Amino acid sequence: MIERATERRLAGDWRGACAAAAVDVAVDLSEVAERWGRDVAEALEDDLRHLVPDLVRWHLPRALGGRTTLATNRTVVLARYRPVEADESRRSTPYLHLTTPAMLEGPQRITLRFRTVRDERAAGVFGSGTEDWRYARHLWDARHTTELRDRCGSRERPPFFHPDGRPLLDDELPRADPGPGDAAARAEWVTLLHQKGEIEEAFAAAGIEVDLKPPSGGPAWHRVNPKAILGRLALDHTRLEPEVRRLAGEGAGERFRVGADWRTYLLLEPAGPGGGAGLRVRTADQDEVEDVPFLAEALWRRLPDLDLMRVGGVEPEHLHPLVREALFPALGATDGPAGPPGPAAPAPVRVRCRGEWHEVGFRAGGGLLHMPHSDEEQQRERALRAFGGAVAGCFAVQQTWASGSGRLPKALRAQRQDLFLRAQHGDTRGVLELLDAGLDPRVRDAARRTLLHVLHLLDHELLLPRLLAEGLDIEARDHRDRTPLFVAANDGGSRALVEALLAAGARIDAVDDSELSLAQIIRRYKRADLAFLQERVQEEHPGIGADWWDEWMEEREYDEDEYDGEDEDEDS
């Protein structure tokens, strides 16, 4: 993705770069010129030519909690092109911004837009679902990416690393406060204090006043432990005051908040009158910070890239090239592919079988899990399993690989996870490379999904014919009793994919473990593009699905209609 998007961007094709980075463009420059003026359209187009969509994706916040997918329903504001005073009303303020997917495990496509932002509370003040990157162009603008190292706290080198990317050894880290003369060492000292639980000492070393008293407002039953809340955050203490000062200089305000816990926020404000007496941090409840802008996560937290490098989770050469060049210019350009490594051919795995160690694995052109057992032995085991007998060793591994139920050796779990993670992130080429290397396409993950179940995340035109030719069952059920067609309709699959599955013979009378039908799912998610399928299900299979659900949806849609009517009255 990085290589393809970079090639198109450097060629001046910003739309092609967005397409390569799975960014849908909902920007019409002619419409912008007509509505907002030619000057705005030209400034917008200039920014779009320098937009690095693959770098935006790299820096976007993630869901975490064991997932690698993007944080859902986030808006990220990149720029605006007209001063606040020129706006007739708050609603007329357009921003260049993007929105992240609505589903945790849905397609990881993002959408680029130029229009008003839904949760703007006041001019430039957004709700909790919006990240304000207007003053963080190093995260998305090719003209500013080299600023990343400075924004991490030091011009000489990133904290915890030598200029060439080598991590500092324990005896090279500071043992005491190095003072303000060495910004990188001071950032290290403050971070080490914070990670040892010395919260007050960390803020003091960063020159920030901290108040650990709980907020006075909020419900009496909601107890807040400010020290515990602060300890959980990956704060970049030495950046807080410079970032707040920078934003104040841009006219974005003097007080900012960070979402820290349920109903509780960190409030960053001047320590004294006039804004020149440093920074103070304290916790506050929701009512106190209602009109205070959020500080974007990318401006208050330690750079995830550096945290991952500290624990060996990523190597410098695997960083995004623009990130690597900004953080470690001494490394220079790499000779190999840009960014993270591509898929590796699956290596053989040792399995304990009948008191011996056997090697099982995949071979290019084979497409099956190979093991050192004769055809007769394998046939005997299949017969044993058909009669309800228990299988073990190599045969148990083979069965688990194809069913998703049971335990796999750690190395095989990693190979399966790599395949489905690449599918999750839309890496069709990576999936094809693994299949070409011999990985068995009949694999199921722990949720019993087949590769047909994740086609809505991939290029189905390339994969569907191949998977069907390999004998995958188009009616296979996952752990929620959903077929690939059901998942495509439920999880945002395109109309083209749905039509391709129907053309391949997919049944339309399936119901899932909640007894919902395809027609009910299409109605639930208001899939107007699949109205043809909804009508077909209702005509060919009347009454299919849960009766209670239809009644609940009718009440819900009635309530929504009433609410929309009230909004229209208010607007008029």
NUDOPA-527979 format. One line per 2 residues: their letters; for each residue x, y, z of C-alpha. Coordinates in nm, 4 decimals, decimal comma, padded with zeros to 6 digits. Each point is the difference from the previous one (the first is absolute). Example, Ala and Ser with C-alpha at 12.3 -4.5 7.8 and 13.67 -1.06 7.14 Angstrom:
// NUDOPA-527979
as = 01,2300:-00,4500:00,7800 | 00,1370:00,3440:-00,0660
This chain:
// NUDOPA-527979
mi = 00,0000:00,0000:00,0000 | 00,2760:00,2433:00,0969
er = 00,1917:-00,0618:-00,3205 | -00,3020:00,0297:-00,2294
at = -00,1361:00,3102:00,1734 | 00,3425:00,1665:-00,0017
er = 00,0478:-00,0655:-00,3711 | -00,3348:00,1629:-00,0846
rl = 00,0563:00,2940:00,2367 | 00,3438:00,0801:-00,1411
ag = -00,1505:-00,0160:-00,3486 | -00,2473:00,2741:00,1012
dw = -00,2997:-00,2355:00,0068 | -00,1462:00,0651:00,3454
rg = -00,3214:-00,1848:-00,0824 | 00,2001:-00,3057:-00,1063
ac = 00,2012:00,0202:00,3226 | -00,3226:00,0015:00,2008
aa = -00,1339:-00,2961:-00,1958 | 00,3200:-00,1959:00,0671
aa = -00,0287:00,0758:00,3748 | -00,3680:-00,1098:00,0189
vd = -00,1213:00,3577:00,0453 | -00,3339:00,0825:-00,1615
va = -00,0074:00,3591:-00,1277 | -00,3251:00,1906:00,0532
vd = 00,1435:00,3358:-00,1112 | -00,1202:00,1865:-00,3103
ls = 00,2356:00,2907:-00,0738 | -00,2365:00,1608:-00,2489
ev = -00,2757:-00,0008:00,2587 | 00,2387:00,1471:00,2582
ae = 00,0936:00,2811:-00,2422 | -00,3633:00,0743:-00,0741
rw = -00,1080:00,0073:00,3631 | 00,3086:00,1297:00,1831
gr = 00,1927:00,1835:-00,2682 | 00,2921:-00,0738:-00,2307
dv = 00,2610:00,1003:00,2623 | -00,1297:-00,2638:00,2427
ae = -00,0104:-00,2639:-00,2735 | 00,3583:00,0757:-00,1066
al = 00,1281:-00,0129:00,3595 | -00,1867:-00,3267:00,0543
ed = 00,1396:-00,1523:-00,3196 | 00,3525:00,1027:00,1004
dl = -00,0393:-00,1813:00,3330 | -00,1436:-00,3052:-00,1739
rh = 00,3064:-00,0207:-00,2255 | 00,2185:-00,0149:00,3129
lv = -00,2284:-00,2312:00,1988 | 00,1701:-00,3316:00,0865
pd = -00,3000:-00,2329:00,0429 | 00,2064:-00,3035:00,0987
lv = 00,1718:00,2086:00,2720 | -00,3413:00,1166:00,1255
rw = -00,1029:-00,3643:00,0335 | 00,3275:-00,0756:00,1817
hl = -00,0646:00,2688:00,2630 | -00,3758:-00,0494:00,0501
pr = -00,1074:-00,1146:00,3486 | -00,0690:-00,3731:00,0368
al = -00,2714:-00,1863:00,1839 | 00,2614:-00,1972:00,2033
gg = -00,1256:-00,2399:00,2669 | 00,1615:-00,2851:-00,1918
rt = -00,1030:00,1383:-00,3394 | 00,1984:00,1656:-00,2752
tl = -00,2892:00,1683:-00,1792 | -00,0700:00,3721:-00,0122
at = -00,1916:00,1713:00,2779 | -00,3597:00,0154:-00,1199
nr = -00,2210:00,2979:-00,0801 | 00,2832:00,2512:00,0357
tv = 00,0220:00,3261:-00,1905 | 00,3475:00,1418:-00,0588
vl = 00,0085:00,3667:-00,1008 | 00,2967:00,0821:-00,2225
ar = -00,0479:00,3639:-00,1032 | -00,2374:00,2918:-00,0531
yr = 00,0334:00,2810:-00,2501 | -00,2007:00,2945:00,1261
pv = 00,0374:00,1994:00,3213 | -00,2747:-00,0420:00,2564
ea = -00,1028:00,3657:-00,0347 | -00,0926:-00,0533:-00,3651
de = -00,2601:-00,2645:00,0782 | -00,3642:00,0957:00,0058
sr = -00,0695:-00,2723:00,2552 | 00,1704:-00,2916:00,1662
rs = -00,1781:-00,2438:-00,2285 | 00,1580:00,1556:-00,3090
tp = 00,3568:-00,0778:00,1062 | 00,1482:-00,2679:-00,2323
yl = 00,3050:-00,2067:00,0856 | 00,2165:-00,2428:-00,1890
hl = -00,0469:-00,3066:00,2145 | -00,0246:-00,3760:-00,0101
tt = -00,2193:-00,2532:00,1727 | 00,0975:-00,3474:00,1199
pa = -00,2102:-00,3180:-00,0409 | -00,3111:-00,0620:00,2067
ml = 00,0782:-00,3664:00,0759 | 00,2876:-00,1443:00,2015
eg = 00,0479:-00,2889:-00,2407 | -00,1549:00,1538:-00,3094
pq = 00,1875:00,1231:-00,3086 | 00,2888:00,2231:00,1044
ri = -00,0752:00,2700:-00,2563 | -00,0011:00,3656:00,0988
tl = -00,1821:00,2857:-00,1720 | 00,1420:00,3432:-00,0831
rf = -00,2529:00,2855:00,0063 | -00,0275:00,3792:-00,0257
rt = -00,3032:00,1271:00,1881 | -00,1197:00,0827:00,3480
vr = 00,0889:-00,2291:00,2913 | -00,3034:-00,1460:00,1732
de = 00,1152:00,0282:00,3606 | 00,1479:00,3517:-00,0143
ra = -00,1265:00,1637:00,3192 | 00,1373:00,3471:-00,0733
ag = 00,2455:00,1356:-00,2536 | 00,2970:-00,2378:00,0208
vf = -00,1336:-00,1827:00,3084 | -00,0953:-00,3604:-00,0731
gs = -00,1510:-00,2889:00,1906 | 00,1783:-00,3082:00,1304
gt = -00,0299:-00,1829:-00,3326 | 00,2169:00,2535:-00,1860
ed = 00,3786:00,0317:-00,0140 | 00,1205:00,3498:-00,0932
wr = 00,3144:-00,0296:-00,2150 | -00,0162:00,3522:-00,1437
ya = 00,3192:00,0918:00,1835 | 00,1655:-00,3407:-00,0433
rh = 00,0795:00,0001:-00,3707 | 00,3019:-00,2236:00,0598
lw = -00,2537:-00,2841:00,0259 | -00,1360:00,0402:-00,3536
da = 00,1712:00,2734:-00,2080 | 00,3136:-00,1009:-00,1965
rh = 00,1405:00,3525:00,0477 | 00,0066:-00,0375:00,3797
tt = 00,0839:-00,3653:00,0734 | 00,3562:00,0788:00,1103
el = -00,1445:00,1875:00,2997 | -00,0918:-00,3290:00,1682
rd = 00,3323:-00,0337:00,1847 | -00,0283:00,3516:00,1438
rc = -00,3562:-00,0679:00,1085 | 00,1238:-00,3107:00,1865
gs = 00,2044:00,2252:00,2231 | 00,3502:00,0307:-00,1435
re = 00,1632:00,1185:-00,3189 | 00,3135:-00,2107:00,0513
rp = -00,1534:-00,3455:00,0446 | -00,3222:-00,1684:00,1133
pf = -00,0241:-00,0940:00,3685 | 00,1401:-00,3458:00,0848
fh = 00,1899:-00,0327:-00,3301 | 00,3251:00,0940:-00,1648
pd = -00,0242:00,2080:-00,3193 | 00,0531:-00,3178:-00,2068
gr = -00,2956:-00,1820:00,1578 | 00,1935:-00,2140:00,2495
pl = -00,1797:-00,0146:00,3370 | 00,1829:00,1422:00,2986
ld = 00,1283:-00,2591:00,2451 | -00,1086:00,0154:00,3627
de = 00,3293:00,1541:00,1100 | -00,0408:00,2714:-00,2648
lp = -00,3330:00,1201:00,1399 | -00,0009:00,2888:00,2502
ra = 00,0280:-00,0853:00,3694 | -00,1031:00,3482:00,1100
dp = -00,1644:00,3077:-00,1458 | 00,2330:00,1133:-00,2815
gp = -00,1486:00,3498:-00,0016 | -00,1420:00,1976:-00,2927
gd = 00,3219:-00,0046:-00,2027 | -00,0559:-00,3528:-00,1385
aa = -00,3609:-00,0210:-00,1180 | 00,0135:-00,3692:-00,0991
ar = 00,1564:-00,1084:00,3294 | -00,2505:00,2038:00,1954
ae = -00,2885:-00,1632:-00,1889 | 00,1515:-00,3386:00,0873
wv = 00,0330:00,0906:00,3674 | -00,3581:00,1233:00,0234
tl = -00,1366:-00,3077:-00,1812 | 00,1946:-00,2363:00,2260
lh = -00,1400:00,1738:00,3088 | -00,3524:-00,0251:-00,1391
qk = 00,0365:-00,3698:-00,0852 | 00,1230:-00,0713:00,3544
ge = -00,3201:00,1537:00,1375 | 00,1655:00,3201:00,1244
ie = -00,2681:00,2182:-00,1566 | 00,0551:00,3233:00,1947
ea = 00,3762:-00,0239:-00,0414 | -00,0372:-00,0479:-00,3772
fa = -00,2098:00,3138:-00,0405 | 00,2340:00,1968:00,2249
aa = 00,2998:-00,1094:-00,2086 | -00,1840:00,1229:-00,3113
gi = -00,0674:00,3360:00,1647 | -00,3754:-00,0558:00,0172
ev = -00,2154:00,0675:00,3038 | -00,2303:-00,2944:00,0724
dl = -00,3035:-00,0071:00,2265 | -00,0972:-00,3533:00,1064
kp = -00,3218:00,0955:00,1793 | -00,3106:-00,1681:-00,1475
ps = -00,2436:00,2303:-00,1808 | -00,2629:00,1486:00,2265
gg = -00,2949:-00,0518:-00,2359 | -00,1594:-00,3151:-00,1381
pa = -00,2190:-00,2598:00,1694 | 00,0899:-00,0891:00,3582
wh = 00,0227:-00,3708:-00,0804 | 00,2635:00,0525:-00,2700
rv = 00,3393:-00,0137:00,1681 | 00,2992:00,1357:-00,1887
np = 00,3645:-00,0839:00,0682 | 00,1970:00,2662:-00,1929
ka = 00,3364:-00,1653:00,0631 | -00,1196:-00,3333:-00,1394
il = -00,1566:00,1736:-00,3005 | 00,3199:00,1895:-00,0793
gr = 00,2083:-00,3140:00,0464 | -00,1951:-00,1844:-00,2713
la = 00,0603:00,2661:-00,2652 | 00,3059:-00,0140:-00,2267
ld = 00,0657:00,3695:00,0560 | 00,2841:00,1812:-00,1698
ht = 00,0466:00,2465:00,2859 | 00,2683:00,2173:-00,1532
rl = -00,2163:00,0635:-00,3095 | -00,3096:00,1184:00,1843
ep = 00,1048:00,3557:00,0777 | 00,1549:00,0696:-00,3465
ev = -00,3068:-00,1413:-00,1768 | -00,2417:00,2054:00,2105
rr = 00,2149:00,3105:-00,0565 | 00,0033:-00,0664:-00,3760
la = -00,3785:-00,0375:-00,0114 | -00,0467:00,3165:00,2052
ge = 00,2202:00,1827:-00,2502 | -00,2252:-00,1238:-00,2818
ga = -00,3044:00,1381:00,1791 | -00,1410:-00,3442:00,0807
ge = -00,0406:00,0777:00,3715 | 00,1977:-00,0136:00,3239
rf = -00,1748:-00,2890:00,1754 | -00,0280:-00,3534:-00,1387
rv = -00,1339:-00,3318:00,1188 | 00,0952:-00,3636:-00,0418
ga = -00,2537:-00,2786:00,0314 | 00,1397:-00,2035:00,2876
dw = -00,2788:-00,2088:00,1482 | -00,3767:-00,0323:-00,0023
rt = -00,1398:00,3485:00,0824 | 00,3497:00,1154:00,0995
yl = 00,2444:00,2133:-00,1978 | 00,3458:00,1405:00,0408
ll = -00,0092:00,3775:-00,0181 | 00,3133:00,1724:-00,1269
ep = -00,0043:00,3695:00,0870 | 00,2377:00,2874:00,0813
ag = 00,1469:-00,0325:00,3475 | -00,0522:00,3711:00,0628
pg = -00,1713:00,3077:-00,1429 | 00,1100:00,1206:-00,3406
gg = 00,1030:-00,3422:-00,1308 | 00,3708:00,0621:00,0556
ag = 00,0518:-00,1912:00,3236 | 00,0278:-00,3530:-00,1388
lr = -00,2544:-00,2793:-00,0147 | -00,2240:-00,1612:00,2569
vr = -00,1696:-00,3397:-00,0351 | -00,2982:-00,1126:00,2045
ta = -00,3045:-00,2226:-00,0358 | -00,3402:00,1501:-00,0735
dq = -00,3511:-00,1302:-00,0489 | -00,2047:00,0268:-00,3151
de = -00,1947:00,3117:00,0951 | 00,3136:00,2041:00,0670
ve = 00,1572:-00,0648:-00,3418 | -00,3081:00,0042:-00,2221
dv = 00,1329:00,2764:-00,2288 | 00,3714:-00,0773:00,0359
pf = 00,1611:-00,1400:-00,3200 | 00,1566:-00,3448:-00,0001
la = 00,3738:-00,0371:-00,0416 | 00,0534:-00,2526:-00,2809
ea = 00,1393:-00,3324:00,1169 | 00,2927:00,0376:-00,2405
lw = 00,1060:00,3143:00,1917 | -00,0087:-00,1313:00,3565
rr = 00,1076:-00,3638:-00,0172 | 00,3415:-00,1505:-00,0576
lp = 00,0583:-00,0961:-00,3617 | -00,1209:-00,3632:-00,0286
dl = 00,2795:-00,0757:-00,2482 | 00,2657:00,0736:00,2615
dl = -00,1828:-00,1921:00,2736 | -00,0224:-00,3032:-00,2297
mr = 00,3683:00,0272:-00,0888 | 00,0925:00,0085:00,3682
vg = -00,1575:-00,3429:00,0556 | 00,1223:-00,1505:-00,3275
gv = -00,3404:00,0090:-00,1685 | 00,1283:00,1713:-00,3142
ep = 00,3372:00,0718:-00,1604 | 00,1046:00,3426:-00,1366
eh = 00,0059:-00,1300:-00,3575 | -00,3635:-00,1119:00,0367
lh = -00,1313:00,3465:00,0857 | -00,1799:00,2074:-00,2571
pl = 00,2844:00,1497:-00,2115 | -00,0984:00,3592:00,0832
vr = -00,0151:-00,0851:00,3706 | 00,3383:-00,1733:-00,0161
ea = 00,1597:00,2899:-00,1864 | -00,1382:00,2500:00,2510
lf = 00,1004:-00,1940:00,3107 | 00,3284:-00,1480:-00,1196
pa = 00,1427:00,2027:-00,2902 | 00,3414:-00,1604:00,0639
lg = -00,1398:-00,3307:-00,1292 | -00,0554:00,1350:-00,3507
at = -00,2176:-00,1728:-00,2571 | -00,0404:-00,3776:00,0110
dg = 00,0789:-00,2229:-00,2972 | -00,2939:-00,2341:00,0497
pa = -00,3761:00,0472:-00,0045 | -00,1507:00,2943:00,1840
gp = -00,1638:-00,0466:00,3368 | -00,0941:-00,3254:00,1734
pg = 00,1073:-00,3332:-00,1511 | -00,2197:-00,1931:-00,2393
pa = -00,1359:-00,3465:00,0716 | 00,2520:-00,2755:00,0600
ap = -00,0402:-00,3525:-00,1356 | -00,1502:-00,2164:00,2775
ap = 00,2709:-00,2040:00,1699 | -00,0500:-00,3640:00,1116
vr = -00,1190:-00,0563:00,3561 | 00,0897:-00,2820:00,2402
vr = -00,2924:-00,1956:00,1471 | 00,0015:-00,2677:00,2705
cr = -00,1642:-00,3071:-00,1571 | -00,0141:-00,3537:00,1390
ge = 00,2965:00,0618:00,2265 | 00,2142:00,1463:-00,2803
wh = 00,0681:00,3438:-00,1436 | -00,1348:00,0447:-00,3529
ev = 00,0351:00,2955:-00,2356 | -00,3187:00,1352:-00,1570
gf = -00,0232:00,2918:-00,2375 | -00,0941:00,1328:-00,3397
ra = 00,1659:-00,0273:-00,3384 | -00,0249:00,2327:-00,2974
gg = -00,2573:-00,1358:-00,2414 | -00,1266:-00,2457:00,2589
gl = -00,2770:00,1858:00,1818 | -00,0252:-00,2664:00,2708
lh = 00,1496:-00,0512:00,3417 | 00,2705:-00,2569:-00,0696
mp = 00,1004:-00,2551:00,2659 | 00,2132:-00,3145:00,0099
hs = -00,2872:-00,2495:-00,0172 | -00,0920:-00,2291:-00,2862
de = -00,3260:00,0288:-00,1921 | -00,1216:-00,3171:00,1720
eq = 00,0672:00,1458:00,3457 | -00,1811:00,3200:-00,0893
qr = -00,2983:-00,1911:-00,1396 | -00,0181:-00,2096:00,3184
er = 00,0019:00,3140:00,2175 | -00,2740:00,1601:-00,2102
al = -00,2133:-00,3108:00,0430 | 00,0655:00,0026:00,3749
ra = -00,1060:00,3646:00,0201 | -00,3135:-00,0678:-00,2085
fg = -00,1102:-00,2564:00,2583 | 00,0537:00,2461:00,2855
ga = 00,3439:-00,1174:00,1048 | 00,2578:00,2392:00,1459
va = 00,3018:00,0956:-00,2091 | 00,3331:00,1246:00,1279
gc = 00,3410:00,1231:-00,1118 | 00,0337:00,1019:-00,3654
fa = -00,3591:-00,0958:-00,0756 | -00,1379:00,2173:00,2806
vq = 00,2013:00,2932:-00,1356 | -00,1362:-00,0609:-00,3494
qt = -00,3554:-00,0149:00,1334 | 00,0388:00,3205:00,2027
wa = 00,1486:00,1855:-00,2968 | -00,3046:-00,0819:-00,2129
sg = -00,2660:00,0418:00,2703 | 00,1190:00,2852:00,2237
sg = -00,0876:-00,2081:00,3065 | 00,2800:-00,1291:00,2197
rl = 00,3594:00,0946:00,0692 | 00,2800:00,0640:-00,2461
pk = 00,3739:00,0096:00,0670 | 00,1151:00,3558:00,0679
al = 00,1847:00,0329:-00,3317 | -00,3048:-00,1111:-00,1998
ra = -00,2211:00,2402:00,1944 | 00,2391:00,2773:-00,0985
qr = -00,0216:-00,0995:-00,3680 | -00,3788:-00,0051:00,0171
qd = -00,0076:00,3343:00,1793 | 00,2304:00,1569:-00,2588
lf = -00,2311:-00,1122:-00,2792 | -00,3176:00,1336:00,1615
lr = 00,1666:00,3248:00,1143 | 00,1038:00,0664:-00,3589
aq = -00,3582:-00,0661:-00,1037 | -00,1279:00,2303:00,2739
hg = 00,2124:00,2863:-00,1327 | -00,0898:-00,0558:-00,3643
dt = 00,3355:-00,1464:-00,1076 | -00,1237:-00,2045:-00,2957
rg = 00,3488:-00,0338:-00,1443 | 00,1349:-00,1294:00,3311
vl = -00,2760:-00,2616:00,0247 | 00,0665:-00,1140:-00,3566
el = 00,3735:-00,0255:00,0681 | -00,0644:-00,2234:00,3010
ld = -00,2326:-00,2222:-00,2027 | 00,2574:-00,0170:-00,2805
ag = 00,2574:-00,1056:00,2621 | -00,2186:-00,3007:00,0800
ld = -00,2104:00,1134:00,2968 | -00,3152:-00,2128:00,0124
pr = -00,2927:00,2274:-00,1020 | -00,2494:-00,2203:00,1887
vr = 00,1172:00,1450:00,3286 | -00,2486:00,1343:00,2552
da = 00,0836:00,2489:00,2737 | -00,1024:-00,0288:00,3651
ar = -00,3381:00,1507:-00,0911 | -00,0395:-00,2812:-00,2577
rt = 00,0131:00,2505:-00,2861 | 00,1301:-00,1171:-00,3361
ll = 00,1714:00,2245:-00,2537 | -00,3396:00,0300:-00,1692
hv = -00,1302:00,1667:00,3179 | 00,2605:00,2794:-00,0268
lh = -00,0394:00,0735:-00,3701 | -00,1739:00,3297:00,0854
ll = 00,3401:00,1182:00,1257 | 00,1872:-00,0993:-00,3161
dh = -00,0139:00,0166:-00,3789 | -00,2564:-00,2717:-00,0610
el = 00,0503:00,0070:-00,3778 | 00,3494:-00,1431:00,0486
ll = -00,0744:-00,2379:00,2875 | -00,3528:-00,1365:-00,0402
pr = 00,0627:-00,2082:-00,3152 | 00,3148:-00,1453:00,1507
ll = -00,1632:-00,0928:00,3295 | -00,2952:-00,1625:-00,1722
ae = 00,2387:-00,1956:-00,2242 | 00,1759:-00,1210:00,3165
gl = -00,3307:-00,1467:00,1185 | -00,0935:00,2423:00,2780
di = -00,3610:-00,0349:00,1105 | -00,2024:00,3086:-00,0911
ea = -00,2515:-00,0981:00,2697 | 00,2568:-00,0434:00,2784
rd = -00,1185:00,1306:00,3390 | 00,2130:00,1996:00,2447
hr = -00,0374:00,0065:00,3802 | -00,3105:00,2190:-00,0367
dr = -00,1517:-00,2371:-00,2548 | 00,0539:00,2534:-00,2771
tp = 00,0802:-00,0851:-00,3608 | 00,2419:00,2073:-00,2143
lf = -00,3002:00,1675:-00,1689 | -00,1489:00,0852:00,3392
va = 00,3297:00,1505:00,1186 | 00,0341:00,2049:-00,3190
an = -00,3440:00,1527:00,0550 | 00,0547:00,0499:00,3732
dg = 00,3576:00,1329:00,0026 | 00,0012:00,2526:-00,2803
gs = 00,0822:-00,2156:-00,3016 | -00,0578:00,1622:-00,3372
ra = -00,2959:-00,0683:-00,2248 | 00,2445:-00,1428:-00,2555
lv = 00,1173:-00,2610:00,2536 | -00,3573:-00,0904:00,0937
ea = -00,0893:-00,0442:-00,3665 | 00,3121:-00,2132:-00,0563
ll = -00,0923:-00,2285:00,2905 | -00,3548:-00,0309:-00,1287
aa = 00,1324:-00,0835:-00,3472 | 00,2144:-00,2709:00,1602
ga = -00,3135:-00,1606:00,1442 | -00,0218:00,1415:00,3534
ri = -00,3318:-00,0734:00,1716 | -00,2151:00,2927:00,1150
da = -00,2060:-00,1834:00,2650 | 00,2729:-00,0015:00,2651
vd = -00,0644:00,1247:00,3549 | 00,2670:00,0602:00,2627
ds = 00,0150:-00,1013:00,3665 | -00,2282:00,2930:00,0877
el = -00,2577:-00,1351:-00,2479 | 00,0410:00,3079:-00,2209
sl = -00,0445:-00,0362:-00,3739 | 00,1882:00,1695:-00,2812
aq = -00,2978:00,2295:-00,0592 | 00,0012:00,1059:00,3662
ii = 00,3737:00,0691:-00,0035 | -00,0341:00,2146:-00,3122
rr = -00,2819:00,1925:00,1656 | 00,1955:00,0380:00,3237
yk = 00,2978:00,1658:-00,1684 | -00,2095:00,1913:-00,2548
ra = 00,1855:-00,1597:-00,2910 | -00,1858:00,1733:-00,2815
dl = 00,2519:-00,1491:-00,2445 | -00,1252:-00,3469:00,0990
af = -00,3730:00,0781:-00,0205 | -00,0260:-00,2420:-00,2926
lq = 00,1162:-00,2849:00,2231 | -00,2309:00,1013:00,2833
er = -00,2969:-00,0113:-00,2369 | 00,1081:-00,3347:-00,1403
vq = 00,0297:-00,1585:00,3451 | -00,3418:00,1325:00,1006
ee = -00,1594:-00,1301:-00,3203 | 00,1631:-00,3432:-00,0063
hp = 00,0074:-00,0659:00,3760 | -00,2856:00,1915:00,1644
gi = -00,0020:-00,0094:00,3773 | 00,3643:-00,1024:00,0335
ga = 00,1825:00,1474:00,2969 | -00,0999:00,1097:00,3508
dw = -00,3478:00,1545:00,0380 | 00,0990:00,1930:00,3142
wd = 00,2767:00,1733:-00,1903 | -00,2361:00,1390:-00,2642
ew = -00,2200:00,1457:00,2725 | 00,3001:00,1556:00,1733
me = 00,1254:00,1543:-00,3263 | -00,3416:00,1496:-00,0753
er = -00,0021:00,1736:00,3395 | 00,3573:00,1197:-00,0467
ey = -00,0633:00,1383:-00,3490 | -00,3126:00,1774:00,1264
de = 00,2038:00,1646:00,2776 | 00,2683:00,1055:-00,2492
de = -00,2622:00,1552:-00,2272 | -00,1416:00,1957:00,2937
yd = 00,3485:00,1222:00,0971 | 00,0813:00,1070:-00,3554
ge = -00,3231:00,1933:-00,0137 | 00,0924:00,1913:00,3164
de = 00,3391:00,0874:-00,1492 | -00,1637:00,1327:-00,3147
de = -00,2260:00,2244:00,2078 | 00,2973:00,1373:00,1922
ds = 00,1983:00,0685:-00,3189 | -00,2922:00,1774:-00,1611
